[in-house]
Amino acid sequence: MSAIVSRLIHSPSSVSRALSSGLLNYGRLLSTESNRVDEPLKVEEAETVKAPPPPSEKLLVLGGNGFVGSHVCKEALDQGLSVSSLSRSGRSSIRESWADKVEWLQGSLLVPESWKDVMNDVTAVISCVGGFGSNSYMYKINGTSNINAIRAAAEKGVKRFVYISAADFGLVNYLLQGYYEGKRAAEAELLTKFTYGGVILRPGFIYGTRQVGSMKIPLGLIGSPLEMVLQHAKPLNRLPLVGPLLTPPVNVTAVAKVAVRAANDPVFPPGIVDVHGILRYSERK
Ligand SMILES: NC(=O)c1ccc[n+]([C@@H]2O[C@H](COP(=O)([O-])OP(=O)(O)OC[C@H]3O[C@@H](n4cnc5c(N)ncnc54)[C@H](OP(=O)(O)O)[C@@H]3O)[C@@H](O)[C@H]2O)c1
């Protein structure tokens, strides 16, 4: 029942539809004509509102100098947000004019003393922190570091927190155990601490132009054609073992757009958004 109420709360248009067609009563609709109890209103996805943010809205991007993080920073600036980034190395190596508008902060999420004031006055956080290595390193970087950030954000009263997680890849999950266990532990913490303002994006392979030092690597040459083919192969995702490997890749600009929207739009529904959800939301105006 609470899920239905929450969906209605997050969809003003469905609430007004509910009110105009009958009375809203504990998640069921009572028709005014016959007092008949109808089935709960089914809302597939809330309609989100795109309004310019007030100038006081401050976004903190964790890992804003990485591949996904730098696209998130750029998108957030385009949306008129004030943006800061925290990472171990601080400033991005990108030499484009938008990068000068980001406040680049240095600190490790695994060393809380190195970033204790960064959440002050922050309205929303997007975490793009994650990585690969030994199992214990992957658990720390994907799990512990994000759990530290989620707890600190909740304590400081941050309203919304978006976490870039990862899609399940079936058998691959066993090979990268620390990575997936870390991701799922951070997701669980987010859903507990940010019941109404926590959004988890679960992309598969993310493609786009990745900056490595002064070089730009166009990963889109592989990702884009695969995305076109695989987004129409959704039923095949349910196949045992191979299904998860057919998760369509997604463009980094689509991930950034949905992440910023989820951080900025108070009616964006909380919870998990899979790759198909990311593709759908990214197409919305
Ligand atoms: N790329 C993909 O295809 C893909 C697919 C699915 C999911 N994802 C997820 O998306 C997220 C972003 O991926 P990406 O490809 O953009 O990775 P990336 O380029 O390696 O970026 C990771 C970021 O995390 C920062 N970071 C690492 N450890 C940190 C720490 N202890 N404290 C603070 N910052 C730290 C890094 O900066 P410093 O090194 O300067 O600290 C960097 O900015 C990750 O969670 C990843 O698992 C990526």
The ligand as a Tripos MOL2 file, in Angstrom:
@<TRIPOS>MOLECULE
LIG
   48    52     1     0     0
SMALL
NO_CHARGES

@<TRIPOS>ATOM
      1 N1         32.2900    2.8730  -17.3520 N.am      1 LIG1
      2 C1         31.3770    1.9250  -17.4550 C.2       1 LIG1
      3 O1         31.1900    1.2660  -18.5080 O.2       1 LIG1
      4 C2         30.4850    1.6110  -16.2700 C.ar      1 LIG1
      5 C3         29.4520    0.6730  -16.4180 C.ar      1 LIG1
      6 C4         28.5890    0.4220  -15.3540 C.ar      1 LIG1
      7 C5         28.7800    1.1140  -14.1510 C.ar      1 LIG1
      8 N2         29.8000    2.0070  -14.0190 N.ar      1 LIG1
      9 C6         29.9620    2.6850  -12.7330 C.3       1 LIG1
     10 O2         29.8970    4.0740  -12.9330 O.3       1 LIG1
     11 C7         30.7520    4.7360  -11.9910 C.3       1 LIG1
     12 C8         31.6990    5.6640  -12.7460 C.3       1 LIG1
     13 O3         32.4960    4.8720  -13.6310 O.3       1 LIG1
     14 P1         33.6500    5.5160  -14.5210 P.3       1 LIG1
     15 O4         33.8240    4.6510  -15.6960 O.co2     1 LIG1
     16 O5         33.3760    6.9650  -14.6900 O.co2     1 LIG1
     17 O6         34.9000    5.3240  -13.5570 O.3       1 LIG1
     18 P2         36.2170    6.2250  -13.4510 P.3       1 LIG1
     19 O7         36.4590    7.0040  -14.6890 O.co2     1 LIG1
     20 O8         37.3000    5.3160  -12.9800 O.co2     1 LIG1
     21 O9         35.8530    7.2340  -12.2750 O.3       1 LIG1
     22 C9         35.8760    6.8590  -10.9290 C.3       1 LIG1
     23 C10        35.9620    8.1300  -10.1050 C.3       1 LIG1
     24 O10        36.0160    7.8020   -8.7260 O.3       1 LIG1
     25 C11        37.0270    8.5950   -8.1000 C.3       1 LIG1
     26 N3         37.4620    7.8660   -6.9080 N.ar      1 LIG1
     27 C12        37.9570    6.6060   -6.8330 C.ar      1 LIG1
     28 N4         38.2310    6.2940   -5.5590 N.ar      1 LIG1
     29 C13        37.8830    7.3720   -4.8080 C.ar      1 LIG1
     30 C14        37.9190    7.6490   -3.4150 C.ar      1 LIG1
     31 N5         38.3700    6.7660   -2.5100 N.pl3     1 LIG1
     32 N6         37.4720    8.8620   -2.9850 N.ar      1 LIG1
     33 C15        37.0230    9.7820   -3.8700 C.ar      1 LIG1
     34 N7         36.9650    9.5660   -5.1890 N.ar      1 LIG1
     35 C16        37.3930    8.3810   -5.6520 C.ar      1 LIG1
     36 C17        38.1060    8.7260   -9.1840 C.3       1 LIG1
     37 O11        38.9280    9.8530   -9.0340 O.3       1 LIG1
     38 P3         40.3720    9.7580   -8.3240 P.3       1 LIG1
     39 O12        41.0790    8.5860   -8.9070 O.co2     1 LIG1
     40 O13        41.0030   11.0770   -8.5710 O.co2     1 LIG1
     41 O14        40.0400    9.5600   -6.8790 O.co2     1 LIG1
     42 C18        37.2160    8.9570  -10.4090 C.3       1 LIG1
     43 O15        36.8390   10.3130  -10.4780 O.3       1 LIG1
     44 C19        31.4800    3.6420  -11.2250 C.3       1 LIG1
     45 O16        30.8070    3.4150  -10.0070 O.3       1 LIG1
     46 C20        31.3350    2.4370  -12.1220 C.3       1 LIG1
     47 O17        31.3640    1.2330  -11.3940 O.3       1 LIG1
     48 C21        30.6520    2.2700  -15.0460 C.ar      1 LIG1
@<TRIPOS>BOND
     1     1     2 1
     2     2     3 2
     3     2     4 1
     4     4     5 ar
     5     4    48 ar
     6     5     6 ar
     7     6     7 ar
     8     7     8 ar
     9     8     9 1
    10     8    48 ar
    11     9    10 1
    12     9    46 1
    13    10    11 1
    14    11    12 1
    15    11    44 1
    16    12    13 1
    17    13    14 1
    18    14    15 2
    19    14    16 1
    20    14    17 1
    21    17    18 1
    22    18    19 2
    23    18    20 1
    24    18    21 1
    25    21    22 1
    26    22    23 1
    27    23    24 1
    28    23    42 1
    29    24    25 1
    30    25    26 1
    31    25    36 1
    32    26    27 ar
    33    26    35 ar
    34    27    28 ar
    35    28    29 ar
    36    29    30 ar
    37    29    35 ar
    38    30    31 1
    39    30    32 ar
    40    32    33 ar
    41    33    34 ar
    42    34    35 ar
    43    36    37 1
    44    36    42 1
    45    37    38 1
    46    38    39 2
    47    38    40 1
    48    38    41 1
    49    42    43 1
    50    44    45 1
    51    44    46 1
    52    46    47 1
@<TRIPOS>SUBSTRUCTURE
     1 LIG1         1 GROUP 0 **** ****
